[in-house]
Amino acid sequence: MINKTVGENIRMLRENAEFTQSNLAHFMNVDQSLISKVEKGERTLSADMLEKIAALFGVTVEQIESQPITASKLSFAFRGSDFSVEEMEAMAAINKIALNSEVMRVLLKEERA
């Protein structure tokens, strides 16, 4: 069963970052038509692909699958549409670090409570 929320959330995240479908497809090493079909709710992505997209946008896979998604406070203000795959991978790595730091902060706060 296809979850249309995933496609809608990916489109919203992509547009907020001012990426084109082609940018995202290049980063994911897939054809642009797959991104279009995912955003329309016509196709699904593998768990690995969802994780890669989540890292790029600084959100969790669970947030992408939820309805409605809210913009992550961890997202960095990288704007533009002319990024190389290497630059997008660097953004994803930075966002993963920030997301992991947030998870650790929450866990430490819970431990102290």
C-alpha positions as CSV (number, residue, x, y, z in Angstrom):
1,M,0.0,0.0,0.0
2,I,1.3,3.4,-1.0
3,N,1.4,6.1,1.7
4,K,0.6,9.4,0.0
5,T,1.8,11.3,3.1
6,V,5.4,10.3,2.4
7,G,5.3,11.8,-1.1
8,E,3.6,15.0,0.1
9,N,6.1,15.3,2.9
10,I,9.1,14.7,0.6
11,R,7.7,17.4,-1.8
12,M,7.3,19.9,1.0
13,L,10.8,19.3,2.3
14,R,12.3,19.5,-1.1
15,E,10.5,22.7,-2.0
16,N,11.3,24.3,1.4
17,A,15.0,23.6,0.7
18,E,14.5,25.0,-2.9
19,F,15.7,21.8,-4.5
20,T,14.3,20.6,-7.8
21,Q,13.2,17.0,-8.4
22,S,16.3,16.7,-10.6
23,N,18.5,17.8,-7.7
24,L,17.0,15.2,-5.4
25,A,17.1,12.5,-8.1
26,H,20.7,13.2,-8.8
27,F,21.5,12.9,-5.0
28,M,19.5,9.7,-4.8
29,N,21.1,8.3,-8.0
30,V,17.7,7.7,-9.5
31,D,15.7,9.0,-12.5
32,Q,13.8,12.3,-11.9
33,S,10.5,10.5,-12.9
34,L,10.8,8.3,-9.8
35,I,10.9,11.4,-7.5
36,S,7.9,12.7,-9.4
37,K,6.0,9.5,-8.9
38,V,6.9,9.3,-5.2
39,E,5.7,12.8,-4.7
40,K,2.4,12.0,-6.4
41,G,2.0,8.9,-4.3
42,E,2.3,6.5,-7.2
43,R,5.6,4.8,-6.1
44,T,7.3,4.0,-2.9
45,L,10.9,4.2,-1.8
46,S,13.1,1.6,-0.1
47,A,14.0,2.1,3.6
48,D,17.5,3.0,2.6
49,M,16.3,5.7,0.2
50,L,14.0,7.1,2.9
51,E,16.9,7.2,5.3
52,K,19.0,9.1,2.8
53,I,16.3,11.7,2.2
54,A,15.6,12.1,5.9
55,A,19.3,12.7,6.5
56,L,19.4,15.3,3.7
57,F,16.5,17.3,5.2
58,G,17.5,16.8,8.9
59,V,14.4,14.8,9.8
60,T,13.7,11.3,10.9
61,V,12.1,8.6,8.6
62,E,9.2,8.5,11.2
63,Q,8.6,12.3,10.6
64,I,8.5,11.7,6.8
65,E,6.0,8.9,7.3
66,S,3.8,11.0,9.7
67,Q,1.1,13.4,8.9
68,P,1.6,16.3,8.9
69,I,5.3,16.8,8.9
70,T,6.7,19.9,10.6
71,A,9.8,21.7,9.6
72,S,12.8,20.5,11.6
73,K,14.4,23.0,13.9
74,L,17.7,21.1,13.0
75,S,17.5,22.0,9.3
76,F,20.3,24.1,8.1
77,A,19.6,27.1,5.8
78,F,21.2,25.7,2.7
79,R,19.3,27.3,-0.2
80,G,19.8,26.9,-3.9
81,S,19.3,24.5,-6.7
82,D,22.8,24.0,-8.0
83,F,24.4,21.7,-5.5
84,S,26.7,18.8,-6.4
85,V,26.0,15.3,-5.1
86,E,29.1,15.8,-2.8
87,E,27.7,19.0,-1.3
88,M,24.3,17.3,-0.7
89,E,26.1,14.4,0.9
90,A,27.9,16.8,3.2
91,M,24.6,18.5,4.1
92,A,23.1,15.0,4.9
93,A,26.1,14.2,7.1
94,I,25.8,17.5,9.0
95,N,22.1,17.0,9.5
96,K,22.7,13.4,10.7
97,I,25.1,14.7,13.3
98,A,22.7,17.4,14.4
99,L,19.8,15.0,14.6
100,N,21.9,12.5,16.6
101,S,23.0,15.3,19.0
102,E,19.3,16.2,19.6
103,V,18.4,12.5,20.3
104,M,21.3,12.4,22.8
105,R,20.2,15.6,24.4
106,V,16.7,14.2,24.9
107,L,18.0,10.9,26.3
108,L,20.3,12.7,28.8
109,K,17.4,15.0,29.9
110,E,15.2,11.9,30.4
111,E,18.0,10.2,32.4
112,R,18.3,13.1,34.7
113,A,14.5,13.3,35.4
